[in-house]
Structure formats: structure tokens, C-alpha cells
Amino acid sequence: MILRARRIDRLEEHPNLRGILGILAQLVHTTDSELVSLAAMWRNSGQLASARDKALAPDSPLIVEVLAAFDALSAIYADDLAGAEFVTLDPAITSTALRAMRDALAGAYAKPILNRSEYTALLRPWRTVYPRVRSHEPDLGPAAADVKRVLATLPRLARRCHDPASLEVFDGLLTTVLTRDDDAHQVAMERAFDSAVLTGRRRVWTLVRRSAAEGFWRLCPACRRLATAPDSLSDERVMELCADLACALLVEDLLDPQVFAQLTTPLRALIPLQSASGG
């Protein structure tokens, strides 16, 4: 009798949760030397391709989350793959290293349905470079609690089509966007990003911006529709403002106090929403 793996509906139910979270936490903190090592270790083969096909089959555990993680990985390393001016590593090396990362993710998620040799083949480059599982979250800097608080707040803006308090906060943020000095804001954000580059936080920066966008563009829990302003550009600008705020908090310890104060002015508009009742 063949025993079928039990259905896994949520990441929290996954038997390899610690292994998955360990890989996800490391993705944004991989150094150039570690990318070189991952690329050097990765070699495609018939066995590896077969294991990958099995791990990425439509009925594999949480396959939608796996593909979403692949998409996030491409976004996080977009600058590296494009050969941006501040990138020092050959994009071809990064591209090969990402194949090792994707295989590791696929193997970690699919572990319940893989045999030992399949799992080992998919994880071999990753486990060679990272023999120990990381158990902590991505490093969001000294102001991590503030970054998380902002990201956790953004989904509440989806309620603005039904909740007056959420609409008031949204309108306050929009007013900030419409009345600020855009040129000065752009210069401040460039300084903030330069700080992220110099300290190796630029990939975390991308992760934070993606998280902000995902939180902002949530469906309203009441009507299950996207709450949009009459002018959709307003939504986009408010979302970008919130992402800028979260990223400024990410590099708070590196910014000139005046620049930091300029970028975090919207926090005062978000505070009333944070203290509202409900999750």
C-alpha cells in the first residue's frame, strides 16, 4: 500500500517549516562570495532535473507559494542580474547562483514528497554553502520593530471604502504626497538607497518595498474588492510613500537626522490607524 503525503494548506502546517524559513531568511543576505560559491556548486544533471520536475509539479506542497518565492527572488536580485552600476559581480554568476537558490527552495517545500536522494540533490549547493539552518527573520536593521509595524499597518488601508478611520489616514497620506517637495524627497530617497547599498541592505530594501506593496494592495475584508481612489494614480503615490517610509526606517541608523525626519513625516499620519481596534 502506498501512503500519500497529507495535504498541506498553510506554511505553518509544513513539516519542514524551519528549513523553509531558514532559506527564505538567508536569500536577502547572501554575500557576493557566497553567490560565487553557490554558482560553483550548481551543476545541472538528469537526476537534478528529475527531482526539480517532481518538486515543482502542480500538486506539490504549497506550489503557489513556491512560485511566488521564485518571483520575489527575481525581484530581489534584479539589480544584480541587470549589472547595475553598484554591482561588482558578473551577472552570469548571479544567474547561476539563483538556480541553486530556486532548487533549494523547491526542495525545501517539496521535502514531504521527495525521496532522500532527490531532496539531497536539490539542496546540495545550498547546504554546502550554508551547513546550518538560519532560524531568524531577515535583518531589518536597528529599527526592525518600526519597519514591521508600518508593514503590518498597511493592509488596514484596504478598509477605507467602509471604514472612515482608514479613509482619514489614506487622505492624510495623500495630502502629504500632494504638498511635499518632490525634488527634495527624491534626493532624500537617493541618499537612503545609497546607504542601503554601502551597508549591504539593498536586497532587504527591495524585500521591504515588495512587502509594502503586497500589504497595501489587499482586498477590502468587507466587500472583497480593491479599495481604489477615483484617481488611481493617488493610490499608487500613497503606496510608494508608505514603501519609502518603511525603507527609511530600514536605514534609520545611517541617515542624517534631518533627512530621516523628512522621510518619516508620514508616520504621524499612520499612527492613528495603528491604535485603531481590530487586527
N, C-alpha and C positions, 0 to 999 in steps of 0.2 A: 504494500500500500504506500502510495506517495503522499507525503504530508505537504500541504500547501502552506506557504507563509501567510500569517494572519494579515489582514488588511490594515494598513497604517493610514489614518486620515489626517493626523496632525503631527508636526515635527516633534512636539512634546511627547508623543507616544512612541517615537522611533527608538528601537533598542540600541542604536549606535549614536544617540544624541550627542554624547560628549565628543565623539570623534568628528562628527559633522561640525559642531560649533568650534572645535579646535581649528579646523581647516578654514572656516569662514573668518575667524578672528585673525588668522595669520595673513590672509590674502592682501590686505592693505598695508602690511608692514614688511613685506618681502624686500630685502635689500638687493642692490644690483648684483652683488657677489652670489647671493642665493639664487637669483634668476639665472645666472650663468651656470651654477651647479645643477639646477633643475633641468635646464636645456641640455646639458651634457649627459645627464642620466636618462633622458627620454629617448627611446628608440621604438618606433612602431614595429609591430610584428603581427603575424597571423593570430597568435594567441591573444595578444593585447586587443586587436581589432574585434575578435570574437567576444571577449569579455566586455568591451565597451558597448557593442551592439546589445548584449544582454542587459547591461546596466541601464541603457537608455531606451529600452523597449517601452511602448506605450503604457503597459500595465506595471511598470516598475514602481517601487515605493516613492510617492511624492514627486513623480516625474515633472509635474508643472513647476514645483519649487526648484528642482534641479536646473531646468531650462532658464528660469528666472535668475538663478545664481550665475549661470553662464553669461546671461545678458549683462548683469551687473559687473561681472569680471571684465567684459569687453569695454564697458564704460570707464571703469576704474583705471584701466591701462591704455585708454585711447591715446593719451599724450605720448606714452612710450612707443606705441605702435606707429604713431604718425611721425615720430622723430622730432618732437618739439625742441625748440632751441635750448631748453634747460635739461634735456635728456642726454645722457652720456653713453648709454648702452645701445648697441646695434639693435634696431627693431626686430631683425630676424631672430636674434637670440631670445628676445622677449616673447615673440610669437611662439617659439618652440617651448619656452617655459610655461606659457599659458596652456599648451596642450597637456603638459604634465599636471597642471592645476585642475584642468577640467576632468582629466581621468581620475584624479584623487577625489574630487567632489562626486563624480558619478559612482565611484566605488564605495565611498562612504555612505551615500544614500542607499545604494543597492545592496549593501552587505547582507541583509537577510535572505536575498535570493541568489547570491553568488556562492560558488564553492571556494575553498581556501586558495587554490591556485589562481582563480580569476581575480579574487579580491587582492591578493598579493601582487599580481601583475599590474593592476591599476594603481595601487598605492606605492609601488616600489620607489620611484623617483622622489615622491613626496616624503616618504618615511626615511629615506636615506639622508635628505637634507634636514628634515625635522623629525628626529627619532622620538621626541617627546611630544605628547599632545598638549597644546595650549588650552588652558581652562578658563581664560579670562576673555572679556569682550575687547573689541578694537579700542585702542588708546585714543580717547577724545581729549586728551590734554588735561591740565590742572582744573579747567572749568567744565569737566565732563558732566557734572550734575546739572549745570545750567544748559548745556547743549541738549541733554536728554529731556530736560523739562520743556524746552522750546519744541523739540520734535514731537513730544507727547501731546503738546497743546494743539498743534496744527490740525489734526483731524477734527477737532471740535468746531472749526470754522465751517465744516460741511453742513452744520446745523443752521446756518444763517438764514435759510429760506423759511425756517419755522421758529427759530429761537432769537428773540430780539437782542439778547446779550451778545450772542455770537455775531449778529449783524452789526452791532455797535462797534465791536472790536474790528471787524473787517473794514468798516467805514473809517475808523481811526487810522488803520494801516494805510488805506488808500489815500487818505488826506496827507499822510507823511510822504508817500510816493509823489504825489502831485505838487507838493510845496517844497520839496528839498532841492538842493543844488545838485543836479545830476552829474555835472562835471566833477565836483568835489567828491561826490560819493564814489564815482568810478575810480578816481585817483586813490581814495582810501581803500577800496577793494583790491586794487592792484598791489598796494603795499601789503595788505593782508595775505594775498596769494603768494607774493614773493617770500613772505615769512614762512608760509607753509612749504614752499619749495626748498628753502635753505635748511629747514629742520626735518625734512623727510616726511612731512604731513600732507603732501599734496594728494596722495591717493585717498587718505582719510577725508580730505576736503571734498573730493568727488563723491565719496560714500555719503557724507553728511548732506550734500546737495540732493542726491538721489532720494535719500530718506525724507528730506523736507518735501520734495515734490510728491512722493508717494503719500505722505501724510496729508498734504493739502488737497490733493485731488481725490478725496474719498467721496463715496456716495452718502447722501443725507440718510441717516438711520431711520428717519420718519417716512420719507417718500421714496427712498432708494433711487433717487436721481441726483445728478451732479448739480450742486448749487452754483449757478453762474450769475454774474452781474450782467445788466443789459449790455454793457460794453465788455466783451470777453477779454479785451486787452487789459482791462482793470484786474481781472483775476490773475493773469499772467504776471503782471507787475507786482501784485501783492505777494504772490508765491515767491518770486525772485527776491523780494525784500526780506521775506522770512528766511529763505535759504541764506541770504547774505548775513543776516543776524546770527544764525546758527554757526556759520563759518567764522564770523568774527569772534564768537565765543570760543571756538576751537583754538584760535591762536591768540587769545587774550593776553597770555604771558609774554608775547613777543611784540605787541603793538604799543606804539606811543599812546599814552593815556588819552590825549586829545583825539587821535584817530579812532581809538576804541570807543570813546564816548559818542563820537559822531555816528559810528556804525551801529551802535546798540540802542540808539534812541527809541526804536520801535518796541523795545522790551517793555516800556511803560504802557504801551497800548495792549500788549498781550497779558500783562499781569492780571487785570480784572477777569479775563477768561480762565486763567489758571485757578483762581479762587472760587470759580463757579461750582455749584454742586454737581455731582454726577461724574462718571468716568469718561 
